[in-house]
Protein backbone atom coordinates (compact mmCIF):
# COMPACT_ATOMS: atom_id res chain seq x y z
CA UNK A 1 0.00 0.00 0.00
CA UNK A 2 0.97 3.67 -0.13
CA UNK A 3 2.13 5.29 3.10
CA UNK A 4 3.84 8.45 4.33
CA UNK A 5 6.64 6.99 6.43
CA UNK A 6 8.92 8.84 8.83
CA UNK A 7 12.36 7.30 9.24
CA UNK A 8 14.60 10.25 10.08
CA UNK A 9 12.95 11.97 7.11
CA UNK A 10 9.45 11.83 5.70
CA UNK A 11 9.00 9.86 2.46
CA UNK A 12 6.17 8.41 0.41
CA UNK A 13 6.52 4.62 0.18
CA UNK A 14 4.34 3.01 -2.48
CA UNK A 15 5.19 -0.56 -1.41
CA UNK A 16 4.69 -0.38 2.35
CA UNK A 17 3.25 -3.60 3.84
CA UNK A 18 -0.51 -3.57 4.35
CA UNK A 19 -1.12 -4.07 8.10
CA UNK A 20 -2.54 -7.30 9.47
CA UNK A 21 -5.07 -6.68 12.26
CA UNK A 22 -4.40 -8.39 15.56
CA UNK A 23 -7.12 -10.16 17.55
CA UNK A 24 -9.77 -7.63 18.48
CA UNK A 25 -8.75 -5.17 15.76
CA UNK A 26 -10.30 -3.99 12.51
CA UNK A 27 -8.64 -3.23 9.20
CA UNK A 28 -9.80 0.19 7.99
CA UNK A 29 -9.47 1.72 4.55
CA UNK A 30 -8.66 5.38 5.15
CA UNK A 31 -10.63 7.87 3.06
CA UNK A 32 -9.42 11.19 4.50
CA UNK A 33 -6.85 12.22 7.09
CA UNK A 34 -5.85 15.57 8.55
CA UNK A 35 -2.37 16.91 9.22
CA UNK A 36 -2.08 18.53 12.65
CA UNK A 37 0.56 20.39 14.64
CA UNK A 38 1.56 17.21 16.46
CA UNK A 39 2.42 15.57 13.13
CA UNK A 40 4.68 18.52 12.30
CA UNK A 41 6.37 18.27 15.71
CA UNK A 42 6.92 14.52 15.23
CA UNK A 43 8.69 15.20 11.94
CA UNK A 44 10.93 17.61 13.89
CA UNK A 45 11.78 14.88 16.40
CA UNK A 46 9.01 14.91 19.01
CA UNK A 47 8.40 11.43 20.51
CA UNK A 48 11.21 9.87 18.44
CA UNK A 49 8.59 8.11 16.32
CA UNK A 50 9.43 6.02 13.25
CA UNK A 51 6.69 4.67 11.01
CA UNK A 52 3.51 5.85 9.32
CA UNK A 53 2.32 9.23 10.59
CA UNK A 54 -1.25 10.47 11.08
CA UNK A 55 -3.98 10.12 13.68
CA UNK A 56 -6.93 12.26 12.50
CA UNK A 57 -8.94 10.18 10.05
CA UNK A 58 -12.21 8.89 8.71
CA UNK A 59 -12.39 5.53 6.94
CA UNK A 60 -14.39 2.40 6.13
CA UNK A 61 -14.01 -0.89 8.00
CA UNK A 62 -12.88 -3.54 5.55
CA UNK A 63 -12.17 -6.43 7.91
CA UNK A 64 -13.37 -7.19 11.46
CA UNK A 65 -13.34 -10.93 12.04
CA UNK A 66 -15.15 -10.92 15.39
CA UNK A 67 -17.36 -7.93 14.58
CA UNK A 68 -18.98 -8.51 11.18
CA UNK A 69 -21.48 -5.78 12.04
CA UNK A 70 -18.67 -3.25 11.64
CA UNK A 71 -17.70 -4.27 8.12
CA UNK A 72 -18.66 -1.55 5.68
CA UNK A 73 -19.21 1.02 8.44
CA UNK A 74 -17.75 4.48 8.04
CA UNK A 75 -15.84 5.25 11.23
CA UNK A 76 -13.57 7.62 13.08
CA UNK A 77 -11.18 6.20 15.66
CA UNK A 78 -9.76 7.10 19.05
CA UNK A 79 -6.00 7.06 18.82
CA UNK A 80 -4.93 5.37 22.09
CA UNK A 81 -4.94 1.58 21.78
CA UNK A 82 -4.95 0.50 25.43
CA UNK A 83 -4.47 -2.97 26.89
CA UNK A 84 -7.87 -2.70 28.68
CA UNK A 85 -6.59 -5.06 31.39
CA UNK A 86 -4.09 -3.19 33.57
CA UNK A 87 -4.98 -1.37 36.80
CA UNK A 88 -5.06 2.01 35.07
CA UNK A 89 -7.41 0.78 32.33
CA UNK A 90 -9.65 -0.90 34.89
CA UNK A 91 -9.80 2.40 36.76
CA UNK A 92 -11.27 4.04 33.66
CA UNK A 93 -8.16 5.82 32.39
CA UNK A 94 -7.30 3.91 29.19
CA UNK A 95 -5.77 6.96 27.50
CA UNK A 96 -3.02 6.72 30.13
CA UNK A 97 -2.49 2.97 29.87
CA UNK A 98 1.27 2.37 30.30
CA UNK A 99 1.11 -0.37 27.67
CA UNK A 100 -0.83 1.60 25.06
CA UNK A 101 0.22 2.32 21.52
CA UNK A 102 -0.86 5.59 19.92
CA UNK A 103 -1.92 5.81 16.30
CA UNK A 104 0.79 7.49 14.24
CA UNK A 105 2.55 8.75 17.39
CA UNK A 106 3.93 5.87 19.43
CA UNK A 107 4.25 2.18 18.61
CA UNK A 108 1.51 2.01 15.97
CA UNK A 109 1.45 2.95 12.29
CA UNK A 110 -0.96 5.74 11.55
CA UNK A 111 -3.51 7.13 9.12
CA UNK A 112 -1.41 8.62 6.31
CA UNK A 113 -1.72 5.36 4.39
CA UNK A 114 -4.28 3.37 2.44
CA UNK A 115 -5.01 1.20 5.50
CA UNK A 116 -4.65 1.20 9.28
CA UNK A 117 -5.60 -1.05 12.18
CA UNK A 118 -7.34 -0.14 15.44
CA UNK A 119 -9.14 -2.07 18.20
CA UNK A 120 -12.89 -2.39 17.88
CA UNK A 121 -13.37 -0.41 21.12
CA UNK A 122 -11.70 2.61 19.52
CA UNK A 123 -14.10 2.87 16.59
CA UNK A 124 -17.11 5.17 16.33
CA UNK A 125 -19.57 4.53 13.48
CA UNK A 126 -20.61 7.79 11.86
CA UNK A 127 -24.10 8.96 10.86
CA UNK A 128 -24.80 9.38 7.16
CA UNK A 129 -25.57 13.06 7.73
CA UNK A 130 -21.96 13.78 8.69
CA UNK A 131 -19.76 14.16 5.58
CA UNK A 132 -16.13 13.06 5.50
CA UNK A 133 -15.01 16.68 5.22
CA UNK A 134 -16.42 17.31 8.71
CA UNK A 135 -15.80 13.87 10.19
CA UNK A 136 -12.05 14.23 9.70
CA UNK A 137 -12.17 16.92 12.43
CA UNK A 138 -13.63 14.62 15.10
CA UNK A 139 -10.32 13.78 16.79
CA UNK A 140 -9.13 17.40 17.29
CA UNK A 141 -12.66 18.49 18.24
CA UNK A 142 -12.72 15.73 20.85
CA UNK A 143 -9.46 17.16 22.22
CA UNK A 144 -11.20 20.53 22.54
CA UNK A 145 -14.14 18.86 24.32
CA UNK A 146 -11.71 17.36 26.83
CA UNK A 147 -11.34 20.76 28.51
CA UNK A 148 -14.94 20.74 29.72
CA UNK A 149 -14.50 17.13 30.87
CA UNK A 150 -11.60 18.17 33.09
CA UNK A 151 -12.84 21.46 34.55
CA UNK A 152 -16.11 23.32 35.09
CA UNK A 153 -16.41 26.46 32.98
CA UNK A 154 -19.07 28.83 34.32
CA UNK A 155 -21.10 31.36 32.31
CA UNK A 156 -19.60 34.07 34.53
CA UNK A 157 -16.00 33.12 33.65
CA UNK A 158 -13.72 35.25 31.52
CA UNK A 159 -11.94 32.83 29.19
CA UNK A 160 -9.09 33.43 26.73
CA UNK A 161 -7.80 30.96 24.16
CA UNK A 162 -4.30 31.83 22.94
CA UNK A 163 -3.54 30.62 19.43
CA UNK A 164 -5.67 30.84 16.29
CA UNK A 165 -4.51 27.56 14.77
CA UNK A 166 -6.85 24.64 14.17
CA UNK A 167 -7.07 23.49 17.77
CA UNK A 168 -7.38 26.99 19.19
CA UNK A 169 -10.30 27.74 16.87
CA UNK A 170 -12.03 24.53 17.96
CA UNK A 171 -11.38 25.17 21.67
CA UNK A 172 -12.84 28.67 21.42
CA UNK A 173 -16.05 27.35 19.84
CA UNK A 174 -16.48 24.55 22.38
CA UNK A 175 -15.89 26.82 25.38
CA UNK A 176 -18.19 29.51 24.00
CA UNK A 177 -21.05 26.99 24.26
CA UNK A 178 -20.74 27.18 28.07
CA UNK A 179 -21.98 30.78 27.97
CA UNK A 180 -18.66 32.20 29.19
CA UNK A 181 -17.14 35.48 28.03
CA UNK A 182 -14.83 34.17 25.31
CA UNK A 183 -11.88 35.89 23.64
CA UNK A 184 -9.53 34.33 21.10
CA UNK A 185 -6.07 35.91 20.97
CA UNK A 186 -4.43 35.22 17.63
CA UNK A 187 -2.07 36.58 15.02
CA UNK A 188 -4.14 36.39 11.85
CA UNK A 189 -7.05 38.86 11.65
CA UNK A 190 -8.60 37.07 8.68
CA UNK A 191 -9.41 34.14 10.95
CA UNK A 192 -11.53 36.26 13.25
CA UNK A 193 -14.37 37.33 11.00
CA UNK A 194 -16.46 34.17 11.11
CA UNK A 195 -15.86 33.72 14.85
CA UNK A 196 -17.04 37.25 15.55
CA UNK A 197 -20.22 36.50 13.62
CA UNK A 198 -20.85 33.77 16.20
CA UNK A 199 -20.29 36.16 19.11
CA UNK A 200 -16.70 35.21 19.97
CA UNK A 201 -14.38 38.16 20.51
CA UNK A 202 -11.20 38.01 18.42
CA UNK A 203 -8.13 40.17 18.87
CA UNK A 204 -4.50 40.21 17.78
CA UNK A 205 -3.41 42.55 20.60
CA UNK A 206 -2.82 41.34 24.14
CA UNK A 207 -3.41 44.91 25.33
CA UNK A 208 -7.09 44.43 24.46
CA UNK A 209 -7.38 41.80 27.21
CA UNK A 210 -7.48 43.06 30.81
CA UNK A 211 -5.43 40.89 33.15
CA UNK A 212 -7.27 38.76 35.64
CA UNK A 213 -8.69 36.11 33.30
CA UNK A 214 -10.32 33.13 35.03
CA UNK A 215 -9.24 30.52 32.47
CA UNK A 216 -6.55 30.64 29.78
CA UNK A 217 -6.18 27.87 27.20
CA UNK A 218 -2.68 27.82 25.69
CA UNK A 219 -2.86 26.42 22.15
CA UNK A 220 -0.05 28.22 20.34
CA UNK A 221 2.43 25.34 20.18
CA UNK A 222 5.11 27.89 21.08
CA UNK A 223 7.02 28.17 24.39
CA UNK A 224 6.22 31.88 24.76
CA UNK A 225 2.53 30.99 24.74
CA UNK A 226 2.82 29.71 28.30
CA UNK A 227 4.51 32.91 29.45
CA UNK A 228 1.65 34.92 27.96
CA UNK A 229 -0.94 32.63 29.56
CA UNK A 230 0.60 33.21 33.00
CA UNK A 231 0.63 36.95 32.33
CA UNK A 232 -3.12 36.98 31.67
CA UNK A 233 -4.48 34.56 34.27
CA UNK A 234 -5.62 35.81 37.67
CA UNK A 235 -4.30 34.47 40.99
CA UNK A 236 -6.02 31.14 41.68
CA UNK A 237 -6.99 30.99 38.02
CA UNK A 238 -6.47 28.07 35.66
CA UNK A 239 -4.19 27.51 32.68
CA UNK A 240 -5.03 24.61 30.37
CA UNK A 241 -2.14 23.45 28.22
CA UNK A 242 -3.10 22.18 24.78
CA UNK A 243 0.34 22.61 23.18
CA UNK A 244 2.87 19.85 22.74
CA UNK A 245 6.40 21.22 22.53
CA UNK A 246 9.54 19.70 21.08
CA UNK A 247 12.07 20.44 23.82
CA UNK A 248 11.68 21.87 27.32
CA UNK A 249 10.07 25.03 28.71
CA UNK A 250 11.71 27.46 31.10
CA UNK A 251 9.12 28.06 33.82
CA UNK A 252 9.02 30.37 36.82
CA UNK A 253 7.59 27.72 39.08
CA UNK A 254 7.82 29.92 42.18
CA UNK A 255 5.40 32.45 40.69
CA UNK A 256 3.00 29.66 39.82
CA UNK A 257 3.08 28.61 43.46
CA UNK A 258 2.73 32.15 44.84
CA UNK A 259 -0.20 32.89 42.51
CA UNK A 260 -1.73 29.47 43.28
CA UNK A 261 -2.32 28.77 39.60
CA UNK A 262 -4.00 25.52 38.60
CA UNK A 263 -2.09 24.05 35.67
CA UNK A 264 -3.99 21.43 33.63
CA UNK A 265 -2.47 19.29 30.92
CA UNK A 266 -5.09 18.34 28.35
CA UNK A 267 -4.90 16.15 25.26
CA UNK A 268 -7.21 13.44 23.87
CA UNK A 269 -10.92 13.73 24.48
CA UNK A 270 -14.34 12.08 24.06
CA UNK A 271 -15.49 11.32 20.52
CA UNK A 272 -19.24 11.03 21.15
CA UNK A 273 -19.75 14.68 22.21
CA UNK A 274 -17.57 15.83 19.31
CA UNK A 275 -19.71 13.88 16.83
CA UNK A 276 -22.90 15.35 18.32
CA UNK A 277 -21.56 18.91 18.10
CA UNK A 278 -20.78 18.43 14.42
CA UNK A 279 -24.09 16.75 13.58
CA UNK A 280 -26.03 19.49 15.37
CA UNK A 281 -24.03 22.24 13.69
CA UNK A 282 -22.93 23.75 17.02
CA UNK A 283 -19.28 23.83 15.94
CA UNK A 284 -18.18 24.95 12.49
CA UNK A 285 -15.20 23.27 10.86
CA UNK A 286 -15.68 24.35 7.25
CA UNK A 287 -13.67 27.57 7.69
CA UNK A 288 -10.78 25.51 9.11
CA UNK A 289 -10.36 23.33 6.01
CA UNK A 290 -7.80 25.20 3.94
CA UNK A 291 -6.76 22.74 1.26
CA UNK A 292 -6.77 19.11 0.16
CA UNK A 293 -4.01 17.00 -1.36
CA UNK A 294 -3.91 13.43 -2.58
CA UNK A 295 -1.77 11.01 -0.60
CA UNK A 296 0.55 10.88 -3.61
CA UNK A 297 1.26 14.58 -2.98
CA UNK A 298 1.69 14.08 0.76
CA UNK A 299 5.12 15.70 0.97
CA UNK A 300 3.77 18.88 -0.61
CA UNK A 301 0.85 18.72 1.81
CA UNK A 302 3.27 18.70 4.75
CA UNK A 303 5.12 21.68 3.31
CA UNK A 304 1.82 23.54 3.09
CA UNK A 305 0.79 22.55 6.63
CA UNK A 306 4.10 23.85 7.99
CA UNK A 307 3.55 27.38 6.65
CA UNK A 308 2.88 30.05 9.24
CA UNK A 309 -0.83 30.62 9.66
CA UNK A 310 -1.85 27.49 7.75
CA UNK A 311 -5.13 25.93 8.76
CA UNK A 312 -6.18 22.32 8.23
CA UNK A 313 -4.54 20.47 5.36
CA UNK A 314 -6.38 17.28 4.47
CA UNK A 315 -5.10 14.23 2.64
CA UNK A 316 -7.56 12.51 0.29
CA UNK A 317 -6.60 8.86 0.40
CA UNK A 318 -9.42 6.72 -1.05
C-alpha positions as CSV (number, residue, x, y, z in Angstrom):
1,X,0.0,0.0,0.0
2,X,1.0,3.7,-0.1
3,X,2.1,5.3,3.1
4,X,3.8,8.5,4.3
5,X,6.6,7.0,6.4
6,X,8.9,8.8,8.8
7,X,12.4,7.3,9.2
8,X,14.6,10.2,10.1
9,X,13.0,12.0,7.1
10,X,9.4,11.8,5.7
11,X,9.0,9.9,2.5
12,X,6.2,8.4,0.4
13,X,6.5,4.6,0.2
14,X,4.3,3.0,-2.5
15,X,5.2,-0.6,-1.4
16,X,4.7,-0.4,2.4
17,X,3.2,-3.6,3.8
18,X,-0.5,-3.6,4.4
19,X,-1.1,-4.1,8.1
20,X,-2.5,-7.3,9.5
21,X,-5.1,-6.7,12.3
22,X,-4.4,-8.4,15.6
23,X,-7.1,-10.2,17.5
24,X,-9.8,-7.6,18.5
25,X,-8.8,-5.2,15.8
26,X,-10.3,-4.0,12.5
27,X,-8.6,-3.2,9.2
28,X,-9.8,0.2,8.0
29,X,-9.5,1.7,4.6
30,X,-8.7,5.4,5.1
31,X,-10.6,7.9,3.1
32,X,-9.4,11.2,4.5
33,X,-6.9,12.2,7.1
34,X,-5.8,15.6,8.6
35,X,-2.4,16.9,9.2
36,X,-2.1,18.5,12.7
37,X,0.6,20.4,14.6
38,X,1.6,17.2,16.5
39,X,2.4,15.6,13.1
40,X,4.7,18.5,12.3
41,X,6.4,18.3,15.7
42,X,6.9,14.5,15.2
43,X,8.7,15.2,11.9
44,X,10.9,17.6,13.9
45,X,11.8,14.9,16.4
46,X,9.0,14.9,19.0
47,X,8.4,11.4,20.5
48,X,11.2,9.9,18.4
49,X,8.6,8.1,16.3
50,X,9.4,6.0,13.2
51,X,6.7,4.7,11.0
52,X,3.5,5.8,9.3
53,X,2.3,9.2,10.6
54,X,-1.2,10.5,11.1
55,X,-4.0,10.1,13.7
56,X,-6.9,12.3,12.5
57,X,-8.9,10.2,10.0
58,X,-12.2,8.9,8.7
59,X,-12.4,5.5,6.9
60,X,-14.4,2.4,6.1
61,X,-14.0,-0.9,8.0
62,X,-12.9,-3.5,5.5
63,X,-12.2,-6.4,7.9
64,X,-13.4,-7.2,11.5
65,X,-13.3,-10.9,12.0
66,X,-15.1,-10.9,15.4
67,X,-17.4,-7.9,14.6
68,X,-19.0,-8.5,11.2
69,X,-21.5,-5.8,12.0
70,X,-18.7,-3.2,11.6
71,X,-17.7,-4.3,8.1
72,X,-18.7,-1.5,5.7
73,X,-19.2,1.0,8.4
74,X,-17.8,4.5,8.0
75,X,-15.8,5.2,11.2
76,X,-13.6,7.6,13.1
77,X,-11.2,6.2,15.7
78,X,-9.8,7.1,19.0
79,X,-6.0,7.1,18.8
80,X,-4.9,5.4,22.1
81,X,-4.9,1.6,21.8
82,X,-4.9,0.5,25.4
83,X,-4.5,-3.0,26.9
84,X,-7.9,-2.7,28.7
85,X,-6.6,-5.1,31.4
86,X,-4.1,-3.2,33.6
87,X,-5.0,-1.4,36.8
88,X,-5.1,2.0,35.1
89,X,-7.4,0.8,32.3
90,X,-9.6,-0.9,34.9
91,X,-9.8,2.4,36.8
92,X,-11.3,4.0,33.7
93,X,-8.2,5.8,32.4
94,X,-7.3,3.9,29.2
95,X,-5.8,7.0,27.5
96,X,-3.0,6.7,30.1
97,X,-2.5,3.0,29.9
98,X,1.3,2.4,30.3
99,X,1.1,-0.4,27.7
100,X,-0.8,1.6,25.1
101,X,0.2,2.3,21.5
102,X,-0.9,5.6,19.9
103,X,-1.9,5.8,16.3
104,X,0.8,7.5,14.2
105,X,2.5,8.8,17.4
106,X,3.9,5.9,19.4
107,X,4.3,2.2,18.6
108,X,1.5,2.0,16.0
109,X,1.5,2.9,12.3
110,X,-1.0,5.7,11.6
111,X,-3.5,7.1,9.1
112,X,-1.4,8.6,6.3
113,X,-1.7,5.4,4.4
114,X,-4.3,3.4,2.4
115,X,-5.0,1.2,5.5
116,X,-4.6,1.2,9.3
117,X,-5.6,-1.1,12.2
118,X,-7.3,-0.1,15.4
119,X,-9.1,-2.1,18.2
120,X,-12.9,-2.4,17.9
121,X,-13.4,-0.4,21.1
122,X,-11.7,2.6,19.5
123,X,-14.1,2.9,16.6
124,X,-17.1,5.2,16.3
125,X,-19.6,4.5,13.5
126,X,-20.6,7.8,11.9
127,X,-24.1,9.0,10.9
128,X,-24.8,9.4,7.2
129,X,-25.6,13.1,7.7
130,X,-22.0,13.8,8.7
131,X,-19.8,14.2,5.6
132,X,-16.1,13.1,5.5
133,X,-15.0,16.7,5.2
134,X,-16.4,17.3,8.7
135,X,-15.8,13.9,10.2
136,X,-12.0,14.2,9.7
137,X,-12.2,16.9,12.4
138,X,-13.6,14.6,15.1
139,X,-10.3,13.8,16.8
140,X,-9.1,17.4,17.3
141,X,-12.7,18.5,18.2
142,X,-12.7,15.7,20.8
143,X,-9.5,17.2,22.2
144,X,-11.2,20.5,22.5
145,X,-14.1,18.9,24.3
146,X,-11.7,17.4,26.8
147,X,-11.3,20.8,28.5
148,X,-14.9,20.7,29.7
149,X,-14.5,17.1,30.9
150,X,-11.6,18.2,33.1
151,X,-12.8,21.5,34.6
152,X,-16.1,23.3,35.1
153,X,-16.4,26.5,33.0
154,X,-19.1,28.8,34.3
155,X,-21.1,31.4,32.3
156,X,-19.6,34.1,34.5
157,X,-16.0,33.1,33.7
158,X,-13.7,35.2,31.5
159,X,-11.9,32.8,29.2
160,X,-9.1,33.4,26.7
161,X,-7.8,31.0,24.2
162,X,-4.3,31.8,22.9
163,X,-3.5,30.6,19.4
164,X,-5.7,30.8,16.3
165,X,-4.5,27.6,14.8
166,X,-6.8,24.6,14.2
167,X,-7.1,23.5,17.8
168,X,-7.4,27.0,19.2
169,X,-10.3,27.7,16.9
170,X,-12.0,24.5,18.0
171,X,-11.4,25.2,21.7
172,X,-12.8,28.7,21.4
173,X,-16.0,27.4,19.8
174,X,-16.5,24.6,22.4
175,X,-15.9,26.8,25.4
176,X,-18.2,29.5,24.0
177,X,-21.0,27.0,24.3
178,X,-20.7,27.2,28.1
179,X,-22.0,30.8,28.0
180,X,-18.7,32.2,29.2
181,X,-17.1,35.5,28.0
182,X,-14.8,34.2,25.3
183,X,-11.9,35.9,23.6
184,X,-9.5,34.3,21.1
185,X,-6.1,35.9,21.0
186,X,-4.4,35.2,17.6
187,X,-2.1,36.6,15.0
188,X,-4.1,36.4,11.8
189,X,-7.0,38.9,11.7
190,X,-8.6,37.1,8.7
191,X,-9.4,34.1,11.0
192,X,-11.5,36.3,13.3
193,X,-14.4,37.3,11.0
194,X,-16.5,34.2,11.1
195,X,-15.9,33.7,14.9
196,X,-17.0,37.3,15.5
197,X,-20.2,36.5,13.6
198,X,-20.8,33.8,16.2
199,X,-20.3,36.2,19.1
200,X,-16.7,35.2,20.0
201,X,-14.4,38.2,20.5
202,X,-11.2,38.0,18.4
203,X,-8.1,40.2,18.9
204,X,-4.5,40.2,17.8
205,X,-3.4,42.6,20.6
206,X,-2.8,41.3,24.1
207,X,-3.4,44.9,25.3
208,X,-7.1,44.4,24.5
209,X,-7.4,41.8,27.2
210,X,-7.5,43.1,30.8
211,X,-5.4,40.9,33.1
212,X,-7.3,38.8,35.6
213,X,-8.7,36.1,33.3
214,X,-10.3,33.1,35.0
215,X,-9.2,30.5,32.5
216,X,-6.5,30.6,29.8
217,X,-6.2,27.9,27.2
218,X,-2.7,27.8,25.7
219,X,-2.9,26.4,22.1
220,X,0.0,28.2,20.3
221,X,2.4,25.3,20.2
222,X,5.1,27.9,21.1
223,X,7.0,28.2,24.4
224,X,6.2,31.9,24.8
225,X,2.5,31.0,24.7
226,X,2.8,29.7,28.3
227,X,4.5,32.9,29.4
228,X,1.7,34.9,28.0
229,X,-0.9,32.6,29.6
230,X,0.6,33.2,33.0
231,X,0.6,36.9,32.3
232,X,-3.1,37.0,31.7
233,X,-4.5,34.6,34.3
234,X,-5.6,35.8,37.7
235,X,-4.3,34.5,41.0
236,X,-6.0,31.1,41.7
237,X,-7.0,31.0,38.0
238,X,-6.5,28.1,35.7
239,X,-4.2,27.5,32.7
240,X,-5.0,24.6,30.4
241,X,-2.1,23.5,28.2
242,X,-3.1,22.2,24.8
243,X,0.3,22.6,23.2
244,X,2.9,19.8,22.7
245,X,6.4,21.2,22.5
246,X,9.5,19.7,21.1
247,X,12.1,20.4,23.8
248,X,11.7,21.9,27.3
249,X,10.1,25.0,28.7
250,X,11.7,27.5,31.1
251,X,9.1,28.1,33.8
252,X,9.0,30.4,36.8
253,X,7.6,27.7,39.1
254,X,7.8,29.9,42.2
255,X,5.4,32.5,40.7
256,X,3.0,29.7,39.8
257,X,3.1,28.6,43.5
258,X,2.7,32.1,44.8
259,X,-0.2,32.9,42.5
260,X,-1.7,29.5,43.3
261,X,-2.3,28.8,39.6
262,X,-4.0,25.5,38.6
263,X,-2.1,24.1,35.7
264,X,-4.0,21.4,33.6
265,X,-2.5,19.3,30.9
266,X,-5.1,18.3,28.4
267,X,-4.9,16.2,25.3
268,X,-7.2,13.4,23.9
269,X,-10.9,13.7,24.5
270,X,-14.3,12.1,24.1
271,X,-15.5,11.3,20.5
272,X,-19.2,11.0,21.2
273,X,-19.7,14.7,22.2
274,X,-17.6,15.8,19.3
275,X,-19.7,13.9,16.8
276,X,-22.9,15.3,18.3
277,X,-21.6,18.9,18.1
278,X,-20.8,18.4,14.4
279,X,-24.1,16.8,13.6
280,X,-26.0,19.5,15.4
281,X,-24.0,22.2,13.7
282,X,-22.9,23.7,17.0
283,X,-19.3,23.8,15.9
284,X,-18.2,25.0,12.5
285,X,-15.2,23.3,10.9
286,X,-15.7,24.4,7.2
287,X,-13.7,27.6,7.7
288,X,-10.8,25.5,9.1
289,X,-10.4,23.3,6.0
290,X,-7.8,25.2,3.9
291,X,-6.8,22.7,1.3
292,X,-6.8,19.1,0.2
293,X,-4.0,17.0,-1.4
294,X,-3.9,13.4,-2.6
295,X,-1.8,11.0,-0.6
296,X,0.6,10.9,-3.6
297,X,1.3,14.6,-3.0
298,X,1.7,14.1,0.8
299,X,5.1,15.7,1.0
300,X,3.8,18.9,-0.6
301,X,0.8,18.7,1.8
302,X,3.3,18.7,4.8
303,X,5.1,21.7,3.3
304,X,1.8,23.5,3.1
305,X,0.8,22.6,6.6
306,X,4.1,23.9,8.0
307,X,3.5,27.4,6.6
308,X,2.9,30.1,9.2
309,X,-0.8,30.6,9.7
310,X,-1.8,27.5,7.7
311,X,-5.1,25.9,8.8
312,X,-6.2,22.3,8.2
313,X,-4.5,20.5,5.4
314,X,-6.4,17.3,4.5
315,X,-5.1,14.2,2.6
316,X,-7.6,12.5,0.3
317,X,-6.6,8.9,0.4
318,X,-9.4,6.7,-1.0
